[in-house]
Structure formats: structure tokens, C-alpha cells
Amino acid sequence: MIKSTIKQTLTAMALAAASVGSANAFVIVGGDFKMTVDLYDSATASYTSTCNSVASCDAAVAPGGQAAGSIGSVNTSADTMGIFSISSITRVSDNIQWFTRGVDGYLTGIFGNLQDSSVSLFGPFVATTSVGGTFAVYKNAFDYNTSLGPNVGVNKDLNAGLYPGISGGQLVLQGVFGSGTLLGDTTTTFSSVFNGAGISGNSSAYLDIIGGDWAYHFDTDSQVGLNGEIRDLKATFTFSPTSDATSKGWTVASTADIGGSTVPEPGALALIALGLLGAGAATRRKA
């Protein structure tokens, strides 16, 4: 994706004029990055012995006793959704940390609109695929409140990107799930494999950025799926049914690594040192 030299120059000038040592200074630098993310998930694939097809998984009851799935949503066909908090953003090449949760504010988000398309059994293991999927990341003054889980009757709609304390913040990234995780499959956007007896497992997905104040930096088409798809980010997840998650009505708690590249900003390498002398990495100021 080609970016205008004039726009890059103006952006660099705006960054130089900004107070890069302030609590809201966030300097994007070129190179690969990794986001480390914590998630809480509500899913109709409730990981029971009767979950052996899309229909039976939809009918199952999650470990916490709740009817998982399209909580508070008119999109009743959706099967997986949840909330997340980014704990850090690090440049892989030199391990420079751009963002640290709590030190630089909070980046919290919502995902949803994932619909199960297949469920397959391989001994004790269950493999699921999904289609669709949306997500949004917000910069907030506080971290997410996981206790407002699926069983709590408050105004939220995860498929519409609504969750108290998250969706009211500054929208920095918005996107969709894209295919690429399975060879020869150009429709699946999210794939999981887990142990049906213990719910622990792994998932993967590709993501495309379509909006938000930071879209310019992360919409880079830097990832290539297994079928040649061009995506912006790649995500890998590890999940398990912790007592903390199930007691709040979620199906599982997860961690994820999300990787990709950013668009280099002229002058950013010189400014990053100044930025880190202050509060470090936080949201990039807009002129």
C-alpha cells in the first residue's frame, strides 16, 4: 500500500510538534510488532461430550451454566464473541515496547459475529471452523470489567460492538476476520482445536483493518494466508475454562499473540527515545 510522501512529512511534523513525552504520546515506528492480548470468550461450542455437530454445540450449555452465544444481540446466528484487553505492544526486531497496559492507559476491545460452520471429532479432540467475525479496539482510561459477563443484565451487544466501559472510548482500530488459516479453504475465518474433556485448546485467525484512528499505521497488507490471501494481522489464541471465567458466565479465558507490520513514520526513530522518557507508548495525538 503506497502512502503519500507529503502525508508522511506532515505526519512527522505533527509528531515533532506534539509533546512526545506526555501521557498521551504514542510514536509508531517501522518494523514488525506483536500484541499480547487477554480475552474472555462466550461461545455456543460449549465443549461438552454432546458437542459433536454445529446444531448440538448450539444446544449445549456452557460450563458456567449460561446459555452461551448471542448475548443481548439480534444476531442470533452468531456463535462466538467476547471482550479483550491488550497487555503490551512490542516491536519484535529490537524488543522495544510501544505500549504497556496500565502505564500507558488501556487498549480494550470487543469481538463478535463469528458463526460456526463445522464441528469435527478426532478422538477426544474437537475441531471447529467459523465464518464472519468483527472486532474493535478502543483506548480507555480503565481496563475492561470482565464481571459484566453474559449472565449480567446490562446494556451490551457483543455482536454490535457494545460493552460498558469499552465501546465508549476512542476507537483506534476496527476490522474483520478474514480467511487464510486453512489450506484450500477460502471461507473459514476462525479455526479451533480443543480437548473435549478439558476445553483447553488453540485457535487462529487472520484480521483485516478497516477503520479507527490508527488504521493508517496497521492497514499494511503484510500477512499472507495459506491460500495467498493478503491480510493485515495474524492472531493465534490459547484458551482454557478457568474458574474466574466460568464464574462470570464466560465460556473460556484466552491469551493471544497478534502480529503484523506498521507503516514507518519519518522521524519516528528519533522521537521514540523522547517518547519513552515520558510515559512511553500510548495513543498517537491527532493534529
Secondary structure, DSSP 8 states (H G I E B T S, - for coil): ----HHHHHHHHHHHHHS-TTSTT-----SEEEEEEEEEEEEES---STT--SHHHHHHS--TTSS--SSTT-S-TT--EEEEEEEEEEEETTT--EEEETTTS-EEEEEEEEEEEEEEEEETTEEEEEEEEEEEEEEEESS---TTS-TTS-SS-BGGGTB-TTTTTSEEEEEEEEES-SSTT-SS--EEEEEETTT--EEEEEEEEEEESTTHHHH----EE-TTS-EESEEEEEEEE--HHHHHTT-SEEEEEEEEEEE---TTHHHHHHHHHHTT-S------
